[in-house]
Amino acid sequence: MMKPIQAVKALIAMVLISAGTAGCSFGKTTQESRASMIQSVNPAPGATNDFNHEKVELAEKVKKDIQAFEELYDVAVIAGKEDTLVAYKVKHMKRFGMKRIEKEINKKLEKNYPGENFIVSSDFKIFIEAVELQEKMKNPAYPEKKAEKQLQKIISLKKEMT
């Protein structure tokens, strides 16, 4: 049988452990964005204005072009009013050539889509944020202005990281 002091210590230890692990929750992330950290989710390309068919088609073409890279296994593309975000995940054994891969992606995008402004990122955080925005944009009630604002926030986050 445990002594009262040992029981109190054990109880305190359990409370501290549970409080510590509670701080590690995902917060406001969606199920798909949580899954994107460990597997390929293949999010559909999108545009902040789904009524602008040119932007939607641009996002679809860009995704198809970028998916052709054998080093990549997941690509998220969101076309905004002025900028297009391209976030991708690199296969584990190909991560040593990340700078080369990003350079090739930028070169291909500049060649195939002159005049477009692309923001390219291999960062997991940017990818997850893009997937979350795409999930929100699936809701027809999600306003275009809010989607564009969130896209610009993700782009500014990417620019801060560089």
Secondary structure as GFF3:
##gff-version 3
##sequence-region A 1 162
A	DSSP	alpha_helix	4	22	.	.	.	ID=ss1
A	DSSP	alpha_helix	31	35	.	.	.	ID=ss2
A	DSSP	beta_strand	46	47	.	.	.	ID=ss3
A	DSSP	alpha_helix	53	67	.	.	.	ID=ss4
A	DSSP	beta_strand	72	79	.	.	.	ID=ss5
A	DSSP	beta_strand	83	90	.	.	.	ID=ss6
A	DSSP	three_ten_helix	92	97	.	.	.	ID=ss7
A	DSSP	alpha_helix	98	112	.	.	.	ID=ss8
A	DSSP	beta_strand	117	121	.	.	.	ID=ss9
A	DSSP	alpha_helix	124	137	.	.	.	ID=ss10
A	DSSP	alpha_helix	144	161	.	.	.	ID=ss11
###
